[in-house]
Amino acid sequence: MKSVVPGGVLVLLGLVAALPVAVASTLVCPDVAKAVQVGTCPSDEELKYTFTGYCSDDAKAYKGETDVCTDFQRYRQLKNVALWESADGVFDAYVSCELPKDTLKGARLASAKVSQRGKLTLLTCSYGQGVNFVYRTRAQCTLDSSATQQPGGQATCE
């Protein structure tokens, strides 16, 4: 016996199969001992060159964003950073090149928070000394309640 399936049913089945399935994922703040430096620290020559360009931008002056331009050392403190990633590449951070690697590798999680920046959700894992590893996503994330009581840095994103 022949089975007849109307074409509309096949189209409907195809659309249902194409719908995204909401899958919740659990994220845990990274272990900085396993983090990897993926960017290089700028040389003094590069910093001096970019200081001139950054601080001569008229748009920054009109907005009042030139506080680091009064002193090269303040600018150097702001811009002398390198990109680091968690071992799995999910989180990233700009870490001061002045911070010794041993100090960074020995840092422990101090706090974790979820915040919004425009349409992005940020899971920020703070380790002190200005070290913040961040995960960015368009999904909605919530910090697990246990993470607010004791820093464990775990969040669920859907």
C-alpha positions in Angstrom: 0.0 0.0 0.0 1.2 3.5 -0.9 1.6 6.1 1.8 0.8 9.6 0.8 2.1 12.5 2.8 0.9 16.0 1.7 3.7 18.4 0.8 2.5 20.9 3.4 3.2 18.4 6.2 6.8 17.9 5.0 7.4 21.6 4.9 6.0 21.9 8.5 8.2 19.1 9.7 11.2 20.8 8.1 10.4 24.1 9.8 10.0 22.4 13.2 13.4 20.6 12.8 15.0 24.0 11.9 13.8 25.7 15.1 16.6 26.5 17.5 16.5 24.4 20.6 17.1 26.4 23.8 19.9 24.7 25.6 21.1 26.0 28.9 24.9 26.0 29.4 26.7 26.3 32.7 29.8 28.4 32.8 32.4 28.4 35.5 35.0 31.2 36.1 38.3 30.1 34.8 41.3 29.0 36.8 43.9 31.7 36.0 46.7 29.4 36.8 45.9 27.7 33.4 45.3 31.0 31.5 47.4 31.8 28.5 48.8 35.1 27.3 47.7 35.4 23.6 48.7 39.0 23.0 52.1 40.7 23.3 52.9 43.5 25.6 53.6 46.8 23.8 57.1 48.1 23.7 58.0 51.6 25.2 58.4 52.9 21.6 54.9 51.7 20.7 53.4 53.2 23.9 55.1 56.6 23.2 53.8 56.5 19.6 50.3 55.7 20.5 50.3 58.2 23.4 50.8 61.0 20.8 48.0 59.7 18.6 45.6 58.9 21.4 46.1 62.2 23.2 45.9 64.3 20.1 42.4 63.1 19.3 40.2 66.2 19.4 37.1 64.2 20.0 38.5 62.9 23.3 39.4 66.5 24.3 35.8 67.7 23.6 34.4 64.8 25.6 36.8 65.5 28.5 38.4 62.1 28.2 42.0 63.3 28.4 42.7 62.6 32.1 45.4 60.0 31.1 47.0 62.4 28.7 48.4 64.7 31.4 51.1 62.2 32.2 52.8 59.5 30.1 53.0 57.2 33.2 49.2 57.3 33.6 48.7 56.5 29.9 51.3 53.7 30.2 49.4 52.3 33.2 46.2 52.3 31.1 47.6 50.9 27.9 50.4 48.6 28.9 48.3 45.5 28.8 48.2 42.2 27.0 45.3 39.9 26.0 45.0 36.7 28.0 42.5 33.8 27.5 41.2 31.1 29.7 42.6 27.6 28.9 39.5 26.8 26.9 39.4 30.2 25.1 35.9 31.1 26.4 36.9 34.0 28.8 39.4 36.8 28.0 41.0 39.6 29.9 43.4 42.5 29.4 46.0 42.1 32.0 48.6 44.7 33.0 52.1 43.8 31.7 53.4 45.2 35.0 51.7 42.3 36.9 54.2 39.5 37.4 53.0 36.3 35.8 53.5 34.4 39.1 51.2 36.8 40.9 48.6 36.4 38.1 48.8 32.6 38.1 48.4 32.5 41.9 45.3 34.8 41.9 42.1 33.4 43.3 38.5 34.3 42.3 37.3 37.3 44.4 33.9 37.8 42.9 31.6 37.1 39.9 28.8 39.1 38.5 26.5 39.2 35.5 25.7 42.5 33.8 24.3 43.9 30.6 26.0 46.1 28.1 23.6 46.9 25.3 22.5 43.6 23.9 25.4 41.7 25.4 25.4 39.8 28.7 28.7 39.8 30.5 29.9 37.3 33.0 32.8 39.0 34.8 35.1 37.0 37.0 37.3 39.3 39.2 40.5 38.1 40.7 41.8 41.4 42.3 44.6 43.7 41.1 42.5 44.8 38.2 42.3 41.3 36.6 38.8 40.6 35.2 38.2 37.6 32.9 35.0 38.2 30.9 32.6 36.0 28.9 30.4 37.8 26.4 27.2 36.4 25.0 23.8 37.5 23.6 22.1 34.8 25.8 20.6 35.6 29.1 22.7 34.5 32.1 22.0 34.3 35.8 24.6 33.8 38.5 23.9 30.7 40.5 22.9 31.5 44.0 25.7 29.6 45.5 28.2 31.9 43.7 26.8 34.9 45.5 27.3 33.4 48.9 30.8 32.1 48.3 32.7 33.0 45.2 32.5 30.0 42.9 31.8 31.9 39.8 29.2 29.7 38.2 26.4 31.0 35.9 23.7 29.5 33.7 23.1 31.0 30.3 20.1 30.3 28.1 
